[in-house]
């Protein structure tokens, strides 16, 4: 039996996901119906609640990966109704709350999952991500270290350890974790991108460019990777390639603004000013960000003068 507090927490998830209506109502959405049709073409009208717990959890994770918190919540809740001790379903619901910024409630669900299965890697990893979200990097690293000893090839744990060390300013310590991910999954676009960011933080720009380029070949439409590659080129001194990449993802005014921001973080005041002014010249009326950055640049320059 669930405690009263736990039941109220599950209700808050239902409200958060806009699922306060019945599962039967939600299941009629085209997206859910298409999902059910893939599962059982001969009976696309079967109810979500009649699917097995593993299928419900798998679909919940699929919707979560797509960023659809509402449908993820429907499937995880249905799984939990069938199996109240499903650690996967509880962890999935906690992840929905984490992504919504409901950290305290998310922690309660992750703690419940760990209480049921103290060594569950997914639940422990979820709690570590929550720690990182709140800036508790040392706690996250300690928790992840325990998990890694039992699961040395867990890509999620390795990645999270890398991110925590990066956040602490220990990029050199983080690098081996990202390299281990690549060793396990050489064709992982996100793994290559994460390693590229880490190498950029260390000033290893040529190798960062190589990894961002490989990530982009694996996922050509990934704008985040394209921007990261532009950043690495800019920091390496190749302004033309950086501008081409920035422009391709966000337009020419934003490209110059991004370039100016990078120059500003590096203390290249004159180059930053030139880039910001170019952004304003291209879009004088609407490009507010460049003007704000230019104002900030003048403050920084003034503060740097003796």
Secondary structure, DSSP 8 states (H G I E B T S, - for coil): ---HHHHHHHHHHHHHTT--S-HHHHTTSHHHHHHHHHH-GGGTT--GGGS-HHHHHHHHHHHHHTT-HHHHHHHHHHHHHH-TT-HHHHHHHHHHHHHTT-HHHHHHHHHHHHHH-TT-HHHHHHHHHHHHHTT-HHHHHHHHHHHHHH-TT-HHHHHHHHHHHHHTT-HHHHHHHHHHHHHH-TT-HHHHHHHHHHHHHTT-HHHHHHHHHHHHHHSTT-HHHHHHHHHHHHHTT-HHHHHHHHHHHH-HHHHHHHHHHHHHHTT-HHHHHHHHHHHHHHSTTT-HHHHHHHHHHHHHHHHH--
